[in-house]
Amino acid sequence: MSVRKRKWTTTKGEKRERWTCDYRDQKGNRVNKFFSTKKEADAYHAKVTNEVNEGIHTAPSRSITVKQAAADWIRFVEGEGRERSTTVAYQRQINLHIVPRIGTLKLGHLTTSRVHKFRDELIADGMSRPMAKKVLGSLKSLLRDAKRRGNVAQNVASDVSVIIDKRHKRKLKVGVDIPTREEISAIVDALEGHFWRPLILTAIFTGLRSSELRGLRWEDIDFRNAQLMVRQRADRWGKIGSLKSHSGEREVPIGPFVINTLREWWLRCGKPNEGLVFGTRTGNPESHANIITRGLIPAQIKAGVVQNGKAKYPGLHALRHFYASWCINRKADGGLELPLKMVQARLGHASIQMTADTYGHLFPRGDDGKELAEAERAVLGLHVTRA
């Protein structure tokens, strides 16, 4: 490596001079970079020498842009067979947040401080921290892919993070996010139709996700043992595929009311041995939008479960929340009073921590004062006996 002054004459006869840093990168490629002053050239020379020795240097002239790296990453994700919804979400983050801010930057010019600035800009523009964390995660992933391809020597975003303080995360509330028992009872009474009634009842009393309901097959229902097996799912485009995680594969018991409703629907369908339980007439999965607009919302309006003239719970996930609370609530309050680990299994959560973080506050607390008094009496009684 060397820093030297270069002089030349233009075609117009003008005298020019600049300082150049001449070096070879870790791949042996020769690189020249020009500077206006010797001080700038010396500083770059020192920086490059260190990066080449550590094997983390990428010459800016040979670097692709962040936008190009993002396109490469999306092609890689698609080639790995990731779900379409996942790829679409990544592409949206790239188009809306990454490319407009740093898309034209070359990877060789992208620094950790610039990524920190990118992260700060997302939050300063009003983006929620969970969403900013997802966008930053996509940037990290595309840089990991660029490193894998040899387009960049290091992932400068690896040490940048978005901290989410879980203490300030809003907890789910009964009557706000989770339907009350009275509301569920009213909705059940209001359910109409040979199709929508068994579908919504199954959602309420099994806690299945919308994608799992839409992918449920007749062969997955065990009428004899009153349970259903969750084995596949349908994405938002109606494509049948595997569950997102191994923990999602599970058996869920069904009560007599729901199993009898499903049996009636099975008989009406002609006792099928295969096919989707809640499919369309053509055998395709029912769309999520139809379930909401033609099944859930009309039932709520008829039941009077409304707020500001609209259905109070606009999404099917509210029924999953109810099922979780029903599993947790004490038997004296009409619940199943299941332990946390069993609730996790019923919901198909990947970890017990996920279940605890989402629903832990719903578990009934004992009478702390009464329990403490009894514990004191036990200790004091033991003390008196020994005395």
Secondary structure, DSSP 8 states (H G I E B T S, - for coil): -EEEEEEEE-TTS-EEEEEEEEEE-TTS-EEEEEESSHHHHHHHHHHHHHHHHHT----GGG--BHHHHHHHHHHHHHHTT--HHHHHHHHHHIIIIIHHHHTTSBGGG--HHHHHHHHHHHHHTT--HHHHHHHHHHHHHHHHHHHHHTS-SS-TTTT------GGGS----BTTTB--HHHHHHHHHH--STTHHHHHHHHHHH---HHHHHT-BGGGEETTTTEEEE--EE-TT--EE--SSGGG-EEEE--HHHHHHHHHHHHHTT--SSSBTTB-TTS-B--HHHIIIIIIHHHHHHHT-EETTEES--STHHHHHHHHHHHHS-GGGTS----HHHHHHHHT-S-HHHHHHHHGGGS----HHHHHHHHHHHHHHHHHHH-
